[in-house]
Amino acid sequence: MIRKEFIVAENQRGLLVKDGRLLQMLDPGRHTFWDWDNRLSAEIVTAQGVFNSPWAAIIEKLHSEMAAEYFMVVRPGEGQAAVVWLDGRASLIARPGQAVHVWKVLNDVRVETFDVLAEPRLGKAQLVAFEKAEAGTVAAIAIVSVAEAQAGLVFFDGELIETLKPGRYGYWQIGRKVTARTLDTRPLPLEVTAQEILTRDRISIRVTLTSFVQVADVEKAALATPDYQAHIYKLVQFAVREAVGGRTLDEVLNDREKVDTQIVDHVRRELGDIGVTVTELGVKDVILPGEMRELINKVIEAEKIAQANLIRRREETAATRSLLNTAKLMEDNPTLLRLKELESLERVTEKIGRIDVHASSGEGLNAILDRLVHLKPRD
């Protein structure tokens, strides 16, 4: 004879088992049994939250009264989801075909059932309450976040369901696969990196382009191409090869506007109606080979030197002509010549601190000034 004693805490329950058969549920406290042939055992379990034990299903089927007293069975039907609330907090989401046994001896348990087929989208309050609830290995709720200046598209099993404005949304992901895609509706820069192109005169150059694209129709942009930016990128590459390859280097450098216009026309024509517009597109940089840059720099330098020489000769000719006109005026007007003499004398005296004039003959300063310039008599 063996005396066995089992102690059950307040947050626990005990399963008294004999020969693999459940005899009773042990409540908190000290329990003493006489086991004549050592066939009794007790399994102590935590009586909070979900009753995760093989005994749960056995108790539900074979001991219904015991099951009704100690835990609640949650078993949602097809197309339904069951949210288990413990003490006012959503703690668990059960799926169709899933049986969940929830202890109700220490927690206030409430179960809320939803028809996920009829109402696949959650309200904002539901999303906040349910998003942190346990749902097994696969999330029961798909959360879609759409940022500012974006548009979102929601797909159920690959089928477009609706288009969303900026915000945060939740969908039941039970019986379906929920995916989402967001597109920015603002003009976005699309930089086409440098690519080597051979011009018509057999010169290899590298061209970089900048463009701005904007989504005009979100659904068309999302469904027409897997990636509309990559699609436009390829079109721009083809367009720039066609525009640059049909021109000489001088034409490319001198007719940038025509090159830009041809590229834009080609891209817009080939782009078609995919819900995206190319607002701006143009050549940003034309990169030449090193030896070609040196040659062009020499040509430009020679042109600038020739222009400078031409301007210098024009200025010299104009100065000589002005000097000749002044000389003719002074020859015809002695008073003007006299004023010019005094002006020249003033410039000289500005750089001299002191001037001593000795007129021993008694002629004075006027006589000296008169002999500074001698006019030839007119014929």
C-alpha positions as a Markdown table, in Angstrom:
| # | Residue | x | y | z |
|---|---|---|---|---|
| 1 | Met | 0.0 | 0.0 | 0.0 |
| 2 | Ile | 1.3 | 3.4 | -1.0 |
| 3 | Arg | 0.1 | 6.8 | 0.2 |
| 4 | Lys | 0.4 | 9.4 | -2.6 |
| 5 | Glu | 0.0 | 13.2 | -2.1 |
| 6 | Phe | -0.5 | 15.8 | -4.9 |
| 7 | Ile | -0.3 | 19.5 | -4.4 |
| 8 | Val | -2.1 | 21.8 | -6.9 |
| 9 | Ala | -1.4 | 25.6 | -6.9 |
| 10 | Glu | -4.0 | 28.3 | -7.4 |
| 11 | Asn | -3.1 | 28.7 | -11.1 |
| 12 | Gln | -3.1 | 25.0 | -11.7 |
| 13 | Arg | -5.3 | 22.0 | -12.1 |
| 14 | Gly | -4.5 | 18.3 | -11.7 |
| 15 | Leu | -5.5 | 15.4 | -13.9 |
| 16 | Leu | -5.8 | 12.2 | -11.7 |
| 17 | Val | -5.1 | 9.3 | -14.0 |
| 18 | Lys | -5.3 | 5.5 | -13.3 |
| 19 | Asp | -4.2 | 3.0 | -15.9 |
| 20 | Gly | -4.3 | 5.7 | -18.6 |
| 21 | Arg | -7.9 | 6.6 | -17.7 |
| 22 | Leu | -8.9 | 10.0 | -16.3 |
| 23 | Leu | -10.6 | 9.8 | -13.0 |
| 24 | Gln | -11.2 | 13.4 | -11.9 |
| 25 | Met | -9.9 | 17.0 | -12.1 |
| 26 | Leu | -8.0 | 18.1 | -9.0 |
| 27 | Asp | -8.6 | 21.6 | -7.8 |
| 28 | Pro | -6.1 | 23.8 | -5.9 |
| 29 | Gly | -5.0 | 22.3 | -2.6 |
| 30 | Arg | -3.4 | 19.1 | -1.1 |
| 31 | His | -4.8 | 15.8 | -2.3 |
| 32 | Thr | -4.0 | 12.5 | -0.6 |
| 33 | Phe | -4.8 | 9.0 | -2.1 |
| 34 | Trp | -4.0 | 5.5 | -1.1 |
| 35 | Asp | -2.6 | 3.6 | -4.1 |
| 36 | Trp | -2.7 | -0.1 | -3.2 |
| 37 | Asp | -0.8 | -1.3 | -6.3 |
| 38 | Asn | 0.9 | 2.0 | -7.4 |
| 39 | Arg | -1.4 | 2.7 | -10.4 |
| 40 | Leu | -2.3 | 6.3 | -9.7 |
| 41 | Ser | -0.6 | 9.4 | -11.2 |
| 42 | Ala | -1.4 | 13.0 | -11.5 |
| 43 | Glu | -0.6 | 15.5 | -14.3 |
| 44 | Ile | -0.4 | 19.0 | -13.1 |
| 45 | Val | -1.2 | 21.7 | -15.8 |
| 46 | Thr | -1.4 | 25.5 | -15.8 |
| 47 | Ala | -5.0 | 26.5 | -15.9 |
| 48 | Gln | -4.7 | 29.7 | -17.8 |
| 49 | Gly | -4.9 | 30.5 | -21.5 |
| 50 | Val | -5.1 | 27.6 | -24.0 |
| 51 | Phe | -5.3 | 24.0 | -22.7 |
| 52 | Asn | -2.7 | 22.5 | -24.9 |
| 53 | Ser | -2.8 | 18.8 | -24.0 |
| 54 | Pro | -4.1 | 15.6 | -25.6 |
| 55 | Trp | -6.3 | 15.3 | -22.6 |
| 56 | Ala | -8.3 | 18.3 | -23.8 |
| 57 | Ala | -10.0 | 16.5 | -26.6 |
| 58 | Ile | -10.6 | 13.4 | -24.5 |
| 59 | Ile | -12.2 | 15.4 | -21.8 |
| 60 | Glu | -14.4 | 17.2 | -24.3 |
| 61 | Lys | -15.7 | 13.9 | -25.8 |
| 62 | Leu | -15.8 | 11.6 | -22.8 |
| 63 | His | -16.3 | 14.0 | -19.8 |
| 64 | Ser | -18.6 | 16.7 | -21.2 |
| 65 | Glu | -19.7 | 17.9 | -17.7 |
| 66 | Met | -16.1 | 18.3 | -16.7 |
| 67 | Ala | -15.2 | 20.1 | -19.9 |
| 68 | Ala | -18.1 | 22.6 | -19.5 |
| 69 | Glu | -17.0 | 23.4 | -15.9 |
| 70 | Tyr | -13.3 | 24.0 | -16.6 |
| 71 | Phe | -12.8 | 25.2 | -20.1 |
| 72 | Met | -14.5 | 26.6 | -23.2 |
| 73 | Val | -14.3 | 24.9 | -26.6 |
| 74 | Val | -13.8 | 27.2 | -29.6 |
| 75 | Arg | -14.4 | 25.6 | -33.0 |
| 76 | Pro | -15.2 | 28.0 | -35.8 |
| 77 | Gly | -17.0 | 26.8 | -38.9 |
| 78 | Glu | -16.0 | 27.2 | -42.6 |
| 79 | Gly | -15.6 | 30.8 | -43.6 |
| 80 | Gln | -15.4 | 31.9 | -40.0 |
| 81 | Ala | -12.8 | 33.2 | -37.6 |
| 82 | Ala | -13.2 | 33.1 | -33.8 |
| 83 | Val | -11.5 | 35.7 | -31.7 |
| 84 | Val | -10.9 | 34.6 | -28.1 |
| 85 | Trp | -10.9 | 37.4 | -25.5 |
| 86 | Leu | -9.2 | 36.8 | -22.2 |
| 87 | Asp | -10.0 | 39.4 | -19.5 |
| 88 | Gly | -11.0 | 42.0 | -22.1 |
| 89 | Arg | -8.0 | 41.5 | -24.4 |
| 90 | Ala | -8.0 | 39.7 | -27.8 |
| 91 | Ser | -5.5 | 36.9 | -27.2 |
| 92 | Leu | -6.2 | 34.2 | -29.8 |
| 93 | Ile | -7.7 | 33.8 | -33.3 |
| 94 | Ala | -9.0 | 30.4 | -34.2 |
| 95 | Arg | -9.3 | 29.2 | -37.9 |
| 96 | Pro | -12.0 | 27.0 | -39.5 |
| 97 | Gly | -11.4 | 23.3 | -38.6 |
| 98 | Gln | -9.3 | 24.2 | -35.6 |
| 99 | Ala | -10.5 | 23.3 | -32.0 |
| 100 | Val | -9.1 | 25.4 | -29.2 |
| 101 | His | -9.7 | 24.6 | -25.5 |
| 102 | Val | -9.5 | 27.7 | -23.3 |
| 103 | Trp | -9.4 | 27.5 | -19.5 |
| 104 | Lys | -12.1 | 29.6 | -17.9 |
| 105 | Val | -11.4 | 29.0 | -14.2 |
| 106 | Leu | -9.1 | 32.0 | -13.8 |
| 107 | Asn | -9.8 | 34.2 | -16.8 |
| 108 | Asp | -12.9 | 35.9 | -18.1 |
| 109 | Val | -13.3 | 34.2 | -21.5 |
| 110 | Arg | -15.4 | 35.6 | -24.3 |
| 111 | Val | -15.5 | 34.4 | -27.9 |
| 112 | Glu | -16.4 | 36.6 | -30.9 |
| 113 | Thr | -17.1 | 34.9 | -34.3 |
| 114 | Phe | -16.7 | 36.7 | -37.7 |
| 115 | Asp | -17.8 | 35.8 | -41.2 |
| 116 | Val | -14.6 | 36.4 | -43.0 |
| 117 | Leu | -16.1 | 35.7 | -46.5 |
| 118 | Ala | -18.9 | 38.2 | -46.2 |
| 119 | Glu | -16.7 | 40.9 | -44.4 |
| 120 | Pro | -13.1 | 40.4 | -45.3 |
| 121 | Arg | -12.0 | 43.8 | -44.2 |
| 122 | Leu | -11.5 | 44.8 | -40.6 |
| 123 | Gly | -12.5 | 48.1 | -39.0 |
| 124 | Lys | -9.8 | 50.3 | -37.5 |
| 125 | Ala | -10.8 | 49.4 | -33.9 |
| 126 | Gln | -10.8 | 45.7 | -34.8 |
| 127 | Leu | -7.4 | 46.0 | -36.4 |
| 128 | Val | -5.9 | 47.6 | -33.4 |
| 129 | Ala | -7.4 | 44.9 | -31.1 |
| 130 | Phe | -6.7 | 41.8 | -33.2 |
| 131 | Glu | -3.3 | 42.5 | -34.8 |
| 132 | Lys | -1.3 | 41.2 | -31.8 |
| 133 | Ala | -3.5 | 38.2 | -31.1 |
| 134 | Glu | -1.9 | 34.8 | -31.6 |
| 135 | Ala | -2.9 | 33.0 | -34.8 |
| 136 | Gly | -0.5 | 30.0 | -35.1 |
| 137 | Thr | 2.2 | 29.7 | -37.7 |
| 138 | Val | 0.3 | 31.8 | -40.4 |
| 139 | Ala | -1.0 | 35.3 | -39.6 |
| 140 | Ala | -4.7 | 35.4 | -39.6 |
| 141 | Ile | -4.7 | 39.1 | -40.5 |
| 142 | Ala | -2.9 | 40.8 | -43.4 |
| 143 | Ile | -2.0 | 44.4 | -42.6 |
| 144 | Val | -1.6 | 46.9 | -45.5 |
| 145 | Ser | 0.1 | 50.2 | -44.9 |
| 146 | Val | -0.2 | 53.0 | -47.5 |
| 147 | Ala | 2.0 | 55.9 | -47.0 |
| 148 | Glu | 1.4 | 59.6 | -47.9 |
| 149 | Ala | 1.1 | 60.4 | -51.6 |
| 150 | Gln | 0.8 | 56.6 | -52.4 |
| 151 | Ala | -2.0 | 54.4 | -53.6 |
| 152 | Gly | -2.4 | 50.8 | -52.5 |
| 153 | Leu | -3.9 | 47.8 | -54.3 |
| 154 | Val | -5.2 | 44.7 | -52.5 |
| 155 | Phe | -5.3 | 41.3 | -54.1 |
| 156 | Phe | -7.1 | 38.2 | -52.9 |
| 157 | Asp | -5.5 | 35.1 | -54.5 |
| 158 | Gly | -4.1 | 37.3 | -57.3 |
| 159 | Glu | -7.4 | 39.1 | -58.0 |
| 160 | Leu | -7.6 | 42.8 | -57.6 |
| 161 | Ile | -10.2 | 43.7 | -54.9 |
| 162 | Glu | -9.9 | 47.4 | -54.2 |
| 163 | Thr | -7.7 | 50.5 | -54.4 |
| 164 | Leu | -6.7 | 52.2 | -51.1 |
| 165 | Lys | -5.9 | 55.7 | -50.1 |
| 166 | Pro | -3.1 | 56.5 | -47.6 |
| 167 | Gly | -3.8 | 54.8 | -44.3 |
| 168 | Arg | -3.5 | 51.4 | -42.5 |
| 169 | Tyr | -5.9 | 48.6 | -43.3 |
| 170 | Gly | -6.4 | 45.0 | -42.1 |
| 171 | Tyr | -7.9 | 42.0 | -44.0 |
| 172 | Trp | -8.8 | 38.5 | -42.8 |
| 173 | Gln | -6.3 | 36.1 | -44.3 |
| 174 | Ile | -8.3 | 33.0 | -43.7 |
| 175 | Gly | -9.3 | 30.9 | -46.7 |
| 176 | Arg | -7.4 | 33.3 | -49.0 |
| 177 | Lys | -4.0 | 34.7 | -49.6 |
| 178 | Val | -3.9 | 38.5 | -49.3 |
| 179 | Thr | -1.2 | 40.4 | -51.1 |
| 180 | Ala | -0.8 | 44.2 | -51.6 |
| 181 | Arg | 1.2 | 46.6 | -53.7 |
| 182 | Thr | 1.7 | 50.3 | -53.2 |
| 183 | Leu | 2.6 | 52.9 | -55.9 |
| 184 | Asp | 3.8 | 56.4 | -55.4 |
| 185 | Thr | 1.6 | 58.9 | -57.3 |
| 186 | Arg | 4.1 | 61.8 | -57.3 |
| 187 | Pro | 6.5 | 62.5 | -60.2 |
| 188 | Leu | 9.5 | 60.3 | -59.6 |
| 189 | Pro | 13.0 | 60.8 | -61.1 |
| 190 | Leu | 14.3 | 58.0 | -63.3 |
| 191 | Glu | 18.0 | 58.2 | -63.9 |
| 192 | Val | 19.2 | 56.4 | -67.0 |
| 193 | Thr | 22.9 | 55.6 | -66.4 |
| 194 | Ala | 25.6 | 56.2 | -68.9 |
| 195 | Gln | 25.6 | 53.8 | -71.9 |
| 196 | Glu | 28.1 | 53.7 | -74.7 |
| 197 | Ile | 26.6 | 54.6 | -78.1 |
| 198 | Leu | 28.3 | 54.9 | -81.5 |
| 199 | Thr | 27.5 | 58.1 | -83.4 |
| 200 | Arg | 27.0 | 58.2 | -87.2 |
| 201 | Asp | 30.6 | 59.4 | -87.6 |
| 202 | Arg | 31.9 | 56.4 | -85.6 |
| 203 | Ile | 32.7 | 58.2 | -82.4 |
| 204 | Ser | 31.9 | 56.3 | -79.2 |
| 205 | Ile | 30.2 | 58.5 | -76.6 |
| 206 | Arg | 28.4 | 57.9 | -73.3 |
| 207 | Val | 25.0 | 59.5 | -72.7 |
| 208 | Thr | 23.2 | 60.0 | -69.4 |
| 209 | Leu | 19.6 | 60.9 | -69.3 |
| 210 | Thr | 17.2 | 62.1 | -66.6 |
| 211 | Ser | 13.4 | 61.6 | -66.7 |
| 212 | Phe | 10.4 | 62.1 | -64.5 |
| 213 | Val | 7.5 | 59.6 | -64.5 |
| 214 | Gln | 4.2 | 59.8 | -62.8 |
| 215 | Val | 1.4 | 57.3 | -62.2 |
| 216 | Ala | -1.8 | 58.6 | -63.7 |
| 217 | Asp | -3.9 | 55.4 | -63.3 |
| 218 | Val | -2.9 | 53.2 | -60.4 |
| 219 | Glu | -4.7 | 50.0 | -61.5 |
| 220 | Lys | -3.4 | 50.2 | -65.1 |
| 221 | Ala | 0.2 | 50.9 | -63.8 |
| 222 | Ala | 0.0 | 47.9 | -61.5 |
| 223 | Leu | -1.5 | 45.4 | -63.9 |
| 224 | Ala | 0.0 | 46.4 | -67.3 |
| 225 | Thr | 3.7 | 45.6 | -66.4 |
| 226 | Pro | 5.4 | 43.9 | -63.5 |
| 227 | Asp | 7.6 | 47.0 | -63.0 |
| 228 | Tyr | 6.7 | 50.1 | -64.9 |
| 229 | Gln | 9.9 | 51.9 | -64.0 |
| 230 | Ala | 12.0 | 49.1 | -65.5 |
| 231 | His | 9.8 | 49.1 | -68.6 |
| 232 | Ile | 10.3 | 52.8 | -69.1 |
| 233 | Tyr | 14.0 | 52.5 | -68.5 |
| 234 | Lys | 14.3 | 50.0 | -71.4 |
| 235 | Leu | 12.3 | 52.2 | -73.7 |
| 236 | Val | 14.5 | 55.2 | -72.9 |
| 237 | Gln | 17.6 | 53.2 | -73.7 |
| 238 | Phe | 16.3 | 52.1 | -77.1 |
| 239 | Ala | 15.1 | 55.7 | -77.8 |
| 240 | Val | 18.5 | 57.3 | -77.0 |
| 241 | Arg | 20.4 | 54.7 | -79.2 |
| 242 | Glu | 18.1 | 55.5 | -82.1 |
| 243 | Ala | 18.4 | 59.3 | -81.6 |
| 244 | Val | 22.2 | 59.4 | -81.1 |
| 245 | Gly | 23.1 | 56.7 | -83.4 |
| 246 | Gly | 21.6 | 58.5 | -86.4 |
| 247 | Arg | 23.5 | 61.7 | -85.8 |
| 248 | Thr | 27.1 | 62.9 | -86.0 |
| 249 | Leu | 28.9 | 64.1 | -82.9 |
| 250 | Asp | 28.6 | 67.7 | -83.9 |
| 251 | Glu | 24.8 | 67.3 | -84.4 |
| 252 | Val | 24.4 | 65.6 | -81.0 |
| 253 | Leu | 26.3 | 68.4 | -79.2 |
| 254 | Asn | 24.7 | 71.3 | -81.1 |
| 255 | Asp | 21.1 | 70.0 | -81.5 |
| 256 | Arg | 20.4 | 68.8 | -77.9 |
| 257 | Glu | 16.8 | 70.0 | -78.1 |
| 258 | Lys | 16.1 | 68.0 | -81.3 |
| 259 | Val | 17.7 | 64.9 | -79.7 |
| 260 | Asp | 15.5 | 65.3 | -76.5 |
| 261 | Thr | 12.4 | 65.8 | -78.6 |
| 262 | Gln | 13.0 | 62.7 | -80.6 |
| 263 | Ile | 13.6 | 60.6 | -77.5 |
| 264 | Val | 10.5 | 61.9 | -75.8 |
| 265 | Asp | 8.3 | 61.2 | -78.9 |
| 266 | His | 9.7 | 57.7 | -79.2 |
| 267 | Val | 9.2 | 56.8 | -75.5 |
| 268 | Arg | 5.6 | 58.2 | -75.4 |
| 269 | Arg | 4.7 | 56.4 | -78.6 |
| 270 | Glu | 6.0 | 53.0 | -77.5 |
| 271 | Leu | 4.8 | 53.4 | -73.9 |
| 272 | Gly | 1.1 | 53.3 | -74.8 |
| 273 | Asp | -1.6 | 53.5 | -72.3 |
| 274 | Ile | -0.2 | 51.8 | -69.2 |
| 275 | Gly | -1.4 | 54.4 | -66.7 |
| 276 | Val | 2.0 | 56.1 | -66.5 |
| 277 | Thr | 3.1 | 59.4 | -68.1 |
| 278 | Val | 6.6 | 60.6 | -68.8 |
| 279 | Thr | 6.4 | 64.3 | -67.7 |
| 280 | Glu | 10.1 | 65.2 | -68.5 |
| 281 | Leu | 12.9 | 63.6 | -70.4 |
| 282 | Gly | 16.2 | 64.9 | -71.6 |
| 283 | Val | 19.9 | 64.3 | -72.1 |
| 284 | Lys | 21.8 | 65.2 | -68.9 |
| 285 | Asp | 25.4 | 64.5 | -69.9 |
| 286 | Val | 27.4 | 63.6 | -73.0 |
| 287 | Ile | 30.7 | 62.0 | -72.0 |
| 288 | Leu | 33.4 | 61.9 | -74.7 |
| 289 | Pro | 36.5 | 59.7 | -74.8 |
| 290 | Gly | 39.7 | 61.3 | -73.3 |
| 291 | Glu | 41.5 | 61.9 | -76.6 |
| 292 | Met | 38.3 | 63.3 | -78.2 |
| 293 | Arg | 37.9 | 65.8 | -75.3 |
| 294 | Glu | 41.4 | 67.0 | -75.7 |
| 295 | Leu | 40.9 | 67.5 | -79.5 |
| 296 | Ile | 37.7 | 69.4 | -79.0 |
| 297 | Asn | 39.3 | 71.6 | -76.3 |
| 298 | Lys | 42.1 | 72.5 | -78.7 |
| 299 | Val | 39.6 | 73.4 | -81.4 |
| 300 | Ile | 37.6 | 75.6 | -78.9 |
| 301 | Glu | 40.9 | 77.2 | -77.7 |
| 302 | Ala | 41.9 | 78.0 | -81.3 |
| 303 | Glu | 38.5 | 79.5 | -82.0 |
| 304 | Lys | 38.6 | 81.7 | -78.9 |
| 305 | Ile | 42.1 | 82.9 | -79.7 |
| 306 | Ala | 41.0 | 83.8 | -83.2 |
| 307 | Gln | 38.0 | 85.7 | -81.8 |
| 308 | Ala | 40.2 | 87.5 | -79.3 |
| 309 | Asn | 42.7 | 88.6 | -82.0 |
| 310 | Leu | 39.8 | 89.8 | -84.2 |
| 311 | Ile | 38.4 | 91.8 | -81.3 |
| 312 | Arg | 41.9 | 93.2 | -80.5 |
| 313 | Arg | 42.4 | 94.3 | -84.1 |
| 314 | Arg | 39.0 | 96.0 | -84.2 |
| 315 | Glu | 39.8 | 97.9 | -81.1 |
| 316 | Glu | 43.2 | 99.0 | -82.4 |
| 317 | Thr | 41.6 | 100.2 | -85.6 |
| 318 | Ala | 38.9 | 102.1 | -83.8 |
| 319 | Ala | 41.6 | 103.7 | -81.5 |
| 320 | Thr | 43.7 | 104.7 | -84.4 |
| 321 | Arg | 40.7 | 106.2 | -86.2 |
| 322 | Ser | 39.7 | 108.1 | -83.1 |
| 323 | Leu | 43.3 | 109.4 | -82.7 |
| 324 | Leu | 43.3 | 110.5 | -86.4 |
| 325 | Asn | 40.1 | 112.4 | -86.0 |
| 326 | Thr | 41.4 | 114.2 | -82.9 |
| 327 | Ala | 44.5 | 115.2 | -84.7 |
| 328 | Lys | 42.5 | 116.7 | -87.5 |
| 329 | Leu | 40.4 | 118.7 | -85.1 |
| 330 | Met | 43.4 | 120.1 | -83.3 |
| 331 | Glu | 45.1 | 121.0 | -86.6 |
| 332 | Asp | 42.0 | 123.1 | -87.5 |
| 333 | Asn | 41.5 | 124.6 | -84.1 |
| 334 | Pro | 44.5 | 126.2 | -82.2 |
| 335 | Thr | 42.4 | 126.7 | -79.1 |
| 336 | Leu | 41.6 | 123.0 | -78.9 |
| 337 | Leu | 45.3 | 122.3 | -79.3 |
| 338 | Arg | 46.1 | 124.7 | -76.5 |
| 339 | Leu | 43.7 | 122.9 | -74.2 |
| 340 | Lys | 45.2 | 119.6 | -75.1 |
| 341 | Glu | 48.6 | 121.0 | -74.3 |
| 342 | Leu | 47.5 | 122.1 | -70.9 |
| 343 | Glu | 45.8 | 118.7 | -70.3 |
| 344 | Ser | 49.0 | 116.9 | -71.1 |
| 345 | Leu | 51.0 | 119.3 | -68.9 |
| 346 | Glu | 48.6 | 118.6 | -66.1 |
| 347 | Arg | 49.1 | 114.8 | -66.3 |
| 348 | Val | 52.9 | 115.3 | -66.3 |
| 349 | Thr | 52.9 | 117.6 | -63.3 |
| 350 | Glu | 50.7 | 115.3 | -61.3 |
| 351 | Lys | 53.7 | 112.9 | -61.0 |
| 352 | Ile | 56.2 | 115.7 | -60.2 |
| 353 | Gly | 56.6 | 117.2 | -56.8 |
| 354 | Arg | 58.2 | 120.5 | -57.9 |
| 355 | Ile | 59.0 | 122.3 | -61.1 |
| 356 | Asp | 61.5 | 125.2 | -61.4 |
| 357 | Val | 61.2 | 127.4 | -64.5 |
| 358 | His | 64.1 | 129.7 | -65.3 |
| 359 | Ala | 63.3 | 132.3 | -67.9 |
| 360 | Ser | 66.5 | 134.4 | -68.0 |
| 361 | Ser | 65.6 | 136.0 | -71.3 |
| 362 | Gly | 62.6 | 137.6 | -69.6 |
| 363 | Glu | 60.1 | 135.8 | -71.9 |
| 364 | Gly | 58.2 | 134.2 | -69.0 |
| 365 | Leu | 56.1 | 131.0 | -68.8 |
| 366 | Asn | 53.9 | 131.9 | -71.7 |
| 367 | Ala | 56.8 | 132.0 | -74.1 |
| 368 | Ile | 57.9 | 128.5 | -72.9 |
| 369 | Leu | 54.4 | 127.1 | -73.3 |
| 370 | Asp | 54.1 | 128.6 | -76.8 |
| 371 | Arg | 57.2 | 126.7 | -77.9 |
| 372 | Leu | 56.1 | 123.4 | -76.6 |
| 373 | Val | 54.1 | 122.7 | -79.8 |
| 374 | His | 54.8 | 124.1 | -83.1 |
| 375 | Leu | 52.0 | 124.0 | -85.7 |
| 376 | Lys | 53.0 | 123.7 | -89.3 |
| 377 | Pro | 51.6 | 126.5 | -91.4 |
| 378 | Arg | 48.6 | 125.5 | -93.4 |
| 379 | Asp | 49.2 | 125.1 | -97.1 |
